[in-house]
Amino acid sequence: MKTEKFLSGPLSEIKKISWPTRKETINYTITVILVSVAVALILGLFDLLYMFLMENYLI
């Protein structure tokens, strides 16, 4: 009896979740990939600039 009560709570909460549609999921995935690539490019450029400055002006 207690087990049924314990398991029925989470199951009823899962039914209340509004899951994203397939199109929304694809759009979110593409957005995450594009933002990740943009951040990687920006960090890579900062790294190159820092390396250039270190090699040519400080060492």
Secondary structure, 3 states (H helix, E strand, C coil): CHHHHHHHHHHHHHHHCCCCCHHHHHHHHHHHHHHHHHHHHHHHHHHHHHHHHHHHHHC
